[in-house]
Every structure is written in C-alpha cells, then in structure tokens.
Amino acid sequence: MDSAGLGRAYEELLAEVAAGGFGPAPQGRLDAEQIIAHLVANDELMIEASEAVLAGSPYAYYDLETMHRPQVDALVAELGGLDGLDARLRATSGRLVALVDRLGPAAGTPVDTHLREGYDLVVDGPLPWGRVLDLHARVHLPKHQAQLRMLRVAE
C-alpha cells in the first residue's frame, strides 16, 4: 500500500467536506454528518488494526457501516456537527496515513477482514492488510465522497 495514494484519496474527500453546502439525506440514507462520523469511526478501527499489524498482534477488521448507526449518531453529537467532524477526520486520516508509511513488509500481514461495499465488494476472510487499505483508498473513500457530493444543495 502506497501512503501517497491513500493521502490523495483523503485530500479529495476532505475537499468535498470543506466545500459544505449539504442538504438532507433521502429517507433511510446517511446525511453528511453521519457519513463523516462513519469515516471517523472507520479510521479509528483501521488505526487499531494497523497498530496491531505493526506490533505483530492478531486483529480482525470489521467495517460496520450498516450496523453502527447509534454510535455514528453519538459521535455526531459528541463532535458538535460538521466542523468538529471535519477536524476529527483530518486528525484520524493523518494518523492512518502516517501508520501506512511505517507498515513496509508488514502490509502483507493477513488480517481477518469483514467488509461490504453494497453489492460491489464483499470480503469475508483473511486479506493482506495493505490490500484492505488499498480498497479503502480506491473504493470506500470515493464512494462516500460521491455520497457527499450528491447531498450538496444546488445554488
């Protein structure tokens, strides 16, 4: 996994967040604050997994996008809206990119991984941690960037 690619994916996503102007989400969908809170929570899980890989400890990574809505809502309330969420996402993404810089050969460490990106991507088993990070940069972050863009209110 190349930290530069992950860094670029975050830069593009954070630019979308900074542009703001988000309207309400369609019924049953996450709004902008919930999407960003989900990304913060996911970053924290990926940081834990990366630290475990670096320490040589076993770890299982679960992307709980559809199962942790109450925690996402609690994080939105805790961080006080878009500004607080933006600041936290900048901090967690920076920390994750810095950890990726340190992985080196450990990026090949298999991590028990469970994630789902709609119907496009389903992983349920061991995957090299670098590959999970690559999927995060190439699939997960762009998906949520597109969701944020679709929530922007036309002026």
N, C-alpha and C positions, 0 to 999 in steps of 0.2 A: 504494500500500500504506500502510495506516494502522498506525503502530507500536503504537498503543494496543491494537488487535485482536491483534497478534502478542504483545504483552506479556501480555494476558489469557489467551491460549492457553497460554503458558508458565507463568503463575501456576497455572492449573488442573492442568497436568501436574506441576509441581513439588510441588503439594499432594499429589498421588497418590503421588509418590516419597517424600515426607516421612511419609506415613501408614504406609509399610512393610508388614511382615507378609506378604511374598511367599513363596509356596511354589514347588516345582519346576515347570518348564515341561513341557507334554506333549512326547512324543518328537518330535524334529525341529523344535521351535519354540525361539525365543529365550527365555531366562529373563530375570528383571527386570534383572539386572546387564548382560546383553548388550543388552537394549533400550535402557537408558540410555546405554551405551557407543556404540551405534549413533547415538543422538541427538547425543551429544557430537561424534562424528566428522562427522556431517552438518552440525552447526552450524559446525564449522571449515571445511568446504567452502563453506558459504553465506557465511561471513565473507570468505573469499578471493574469492568471486565478487562480493560487494558492494563490497569494496575495489577490485577490478578495474573494476567499473562506475563507481565514483566517480573513478577515475584515467583513465577513458576507454580502458582496455585491453580487448582481446577476451578472452573467457573462455568455457569450456564447463563446464556443471554436470552432473555425473553422480551420481545417488543410487544408490549401490552396495549397497543393503540386502542383496541375496541373494548378493553376490559378495565381501564382505569379512569374513567370519566370523573368519578367523585374526587379522586386525587388531583386530576387536572384542574377541576373547578376550585379545589382548595388552594392549589398553587397560584391560580389567577388571583384569588382573594389575598393570599399572603404577599404577593409581589405588587399588588396595587394597580394592575392594569398594564397597558401596553408599554409604558416607559420602563417600569420595573421588570417586565418580562424581557424586553429588548436588552436591558443591561445584563440580566442573568444569562440570557442566551449568548451574548457576546463573551461573557466570562466562561461559561461551560464549553462553548465551541473552541475558544482559545486554549483551554486546558486540554481538551481532547486532541487537538492538532499537535500540541506540544508532546503529548504522550505518544502519538503516532510517530513523531520524529525519533523517539527513543526505541521503538519496537525492534527495528532491524530484523534479524533472522527469527526472532520470537513471533513475528507476524504470521509465520507458518503454523503456529500452535493451533491444534484443533480445539474449538470451543463448541460445546453443545448449544446449538442455536435454534431458536423457535421464533420465526417472524413470518408475517403475512403482509403483503402489499396488494390488497384487493385480490383479484384473480390472476394478476400478472406474475407474482412472485410468492412462492411458499417454500420456506426452509424449515425442516423439522428434523434436525440431527446435527452431527458434528460438521463444522466447516472451519477452514483456516481463518483465524481472527482477521487477518489482513483482507481476506475476501469479504467478510462481513462489513468491514469498514469501507471497502470499495463499493459495495452495494448501497451502503448508507450515502456515500457521496454521489453515486450515479443514479440511484433510483429514489431513495427515501427523501432526501433533501429537495430534489427538483419537484417531486410530487407535491410536497407541502408548499413549495414556492408557487407552484401553479394554482393551488387552492387559495393561497393568499391573494394572488393576482385576480382571481375570479371574484373575490369578495370586495374588491376595490369598487367604490361607487364612482360612476362616470360623472364628470363635472361638466 
